[in-house]
């Protein structure tokens, strides 16, 4: 495995930002649900679970799309 030459600029890429948002969102969701009691967990998941799933799917789609577009204009030019 070899790193790409511009790995220091990966935080600027759409895919990296989308996948970081997925990780942050799912972690926050899981930590919040763990603080609730059993009946509140069930109510929260049935009320908001599909919205969170849709947001995660959308971010994953945009992240995959971001992997396929040219983002050289975002990089620092020497």
C-alpha positions in Angstrom: 0.0 0.0 0.0 1.4 3.4 -1.0 -0.1 6.7 -0.1 -1.1 9.1 -2.9 1.2 12.1 -3.5 -1.3 14.7 -2.2 -2.5 12.9 0.9 -2.1 16.0 3.0 -4.9 17.7 1.0 -7.4 14.9 1.6 -9.4 17.0 4.2 -10.4 19.3 1.3 -12.0 16.5 -0.8 -15.8 16.1 -0.9 -15.6 12.3 -0.2 -13.5 12.8 2.9 -15.8 15.4 4.3 -18.9 13.3 3.5 -17.5 10.2 5.2 -16.3 12.2 8.2 -19.9 13.6 8.5 -21.3 10.0 8.4 -18.9 8.9 11.1 -19.7 12.0 13.3 -23.4 11.7 12.8 -23.7 8.0 13.4 -21.4 8.3 16.5 -23.5 11.1 17.9 -26.7 9.2 17.2 -25.5 6.1 18.9 -24.2 7.9 21.9 -27.4 9.8 22.3 -29.6 6.7 22.0 -27.4 5.0 24.6 -28.3 7.7 27.2 -32.0 7.0 26.8 -34.0 4.3 28.6 -35.5 1.4 26.7 -38.9 2.9 25.9 -37.3 6.2 24.9 -34.9 4.4 22.7 -37.6 2.6 20.8 -39.7 5.8 20.5 -36.6 7.8 19.2 -35.5 5.2 16.7 -39.0 4.7 15.3 -39.6 8.5 15.1 -36.2 9.6 13.7 -34.4 6.5 12.6 -35.5 6.7 8.9 -34.4 10.4 8.7 -31.0 9.4 10.0 -30.8 6.5 7.5 -31.7 8.8 4.6 -29.1 11.4 5.6 -26.5 8.6 5.9 -27.4 7.2 2.5 -27.3 10.6 0.9 -23.9 11.5 2.4 -22.6 8.1 1.3 -23.9 8.8 -2.2 -22.3 12.2 -2.3 -19.1 10.8 -0.9 -18.9 8.2 -3.6 -19.8 10.8 -6.2 -17.0 13.0 -4.8 -14.5 10.2 -5.4 -15.2 10.4 -9.1 -14.9 14.1 -9.8 -11.8 16.1 -10.5 -11.0 18.3 -7.4 -7.6 19.6 -8.5 -8.9 23.2 -8.2 -9.2 22.6 -4.4 -5.5 21.7 -4.0 -2.8 24.2 -3.3 -0.8 25.0 -6.4 2.9 25.5 -5.9 
